[in-house]
Amino acid sequence: PPRSTLFPYTTLFRSRSNLGQFIAQKITPAVVAGVKAYTQALFDETQDTVPVRTGELKASGQQVIEVQDNRVVGHVFYTAPQAMYTEFGTGIRGEESEWAGPYTYSQTWPGMPGQGWMRRSLDTTREAGFALFRGNVSSGLKL
């Protein structure tokens, strides 16, 4: 049959017999490195912006990388009891603040506005974090 003048060539992909090994040896470590880099950048930003009065909230910051099958997830979190209240606010002021969360706020006291430091940090690091992720994955996949 005549070949198209626009697409004169065809390519056929054939899976390598060691594709599973390639994924385990190259792709997974590259993705893990990318997630670690992004998570570290986010953690560093939250540490720079966390409100500090006693230092307890800042000291409670943690980062964890979970690798499970073909999924890699980075977590940045703070375990101090006041972390959620500092982020989302409390009472009437919390509910009215721009950083209000999806929670029920007590209307019986003024409370405090949310400070949104975690969400602000996520917004600040988003582009640089994606660049770190892409760079680490690209470096890890070089043959």
Stockholm file with secondary structure:
# STOCKHOLM 1.0

chainA/1-143         PPRSTLFPYTTLFRSRSNLGQFIAQKITPAVVAGVKAYTQALFDETQDTVPVRTGELKASGQQVIEVQDNRVVGHVFYTAPQAMYTEFGTGIRGEESEWAGPYTYSQTWPGMPGQGWMRRSLDTTREAGFALFRGNVSSGLKL
#=GR chainA/1-143 SS CCCCSSCCCCCCCCCCTTHHHHIIIIIHHHHHHHHHHHHHHHHHHHHHHSCCSSSHHHHTEEEEEEEETTEEEEEEEECSTTHHHHHHEEHHHHHHSTTCCSSCCCSSSCCEECCCHHHHHHHHHHHHHHHHHHHHHHHHHCC
#=GC SS_cons         CCCCSSCCCCCCCCCCTTHHHHIIIIIHHHHHHHHHHHHHHHHHHHHHHSCCSSSHHHHTEEEEEEEETTEEEEEEEECSTTHHHHHHEEHHHHHHSTTCCSSCCCSSSCCEECCCHHHHHHHHHHHHHHHHHHHHHHHHHCC
//
